[in-house]
Amino acid sequence: MSRRRYVARGVPGGYRIWDNRGRRWWGDLYELCPDDLLTELNGQADGQRITSLMKRYRAVKR
């Protein structure tokens, strides 16, 4: 059984995305994990789609 590359993990203050292959945090800290991002992480986990979702939510935070 292979592990997923990206997973959302709860951390103090919200959620972060963990990259299993790179073994590091990826992206920003989110107080609430957006539903479509979480669905993508738990489903197909397409890197390009995850990146586009992260860019969209990063822009909204500003």
C-alpha positions as CSV (number, residue, x, y, z in Angstrom):
1,M,0.0,0.0,0.0
2,S,1.5,3.4,-1.0
3,R,1.1,6.4,1.2
4,R,-0.5,9.6,-0.3
5,R,2.0,12.3,-1.1
6,Y,0.0,15.2,0.5
7,V,-2.1,15.0,3.6
8,A,-3.8,17.7,5.7
9,R,-2.8,17.5,9.3
10,G,-4.1,19.4,12.3
11,V,-1.5,21.6,14.0
12,P,-2.0,24.2,16.8
13,G,-4.1,27.0,15.3
14,G,-5.4,25.1,12.3
15,Y,-4.3,22.8,9.5
16,R,-1.2,22.5,7.4
17,I,-0.3,20.3,4.4
18,W,2.4,17.7,4.9
19,D,4.4,16.4,1.9
20,N,5.3,12.8,2.6
21,R,7.7,12.6,-0.3
22,G,9.6,15.8,0.6
23,R,9.0,15.1,4.4
24,R,8.2,18.8,5.1
25,W,5.3,21.2,5.5
26,W,4.0,22.5,2.2
27,G,2.0,25.8,1.9
28,D,0.5,28.0,4.5
29,L,-1.2,27.5,7.8
30,Y,-5.0,27.5,7.5
31,E,-7.3,28.2,10.5
32,L,-10.0,26.3,8.6
33,C,-9.1,23.7,5.9
34,P,-11.1,24.6,2.8
35,D,-13.4,21.8,1.8
36,D,-12.3,21.5,-1.9
37,L,-8.6,21.4,-0.9
38,L,-9.3,18.7,1.7
39,T,-11.3,16.7,-0.9
40,E,-8.5,16.9,-3.4
41,L,-5.9,15.9,-0.8
42,N,-8.0,12.9,0.3
43,G,-9.0,12.0,-3.3
44,Q,-6.9,12.2,-6.5
45,A,-4.2,14.4,-4.9
46,D,-3.3,16.0,-8.2
47,G,-0.3,18.2,-7.5
48,Q,-1.3,20.8,-10.1
49,R,-4.8,21.1,-8.8
50,I,-3.5,21.3,-5.2
51,T,-1.1,24.1,-6.2
52,S,-3.9,26.1,-8.0
53,L,-6.2,25.7,-4.9
54,M,-3.4,26.9,-2.6
55,K,-2.7,29.9,-4.8
56,R,-6.4,30.8,-4.7
57,Y,-6.7,30.6,-1.0
58,R,-3.4,32.4,-0.4
59,A,-4.7,35.3,-2.5
60,V,-8.0,35.4,-0.5
61,K,-6.0,35.6,2.8
62,R,-4.3,38.8,1.7
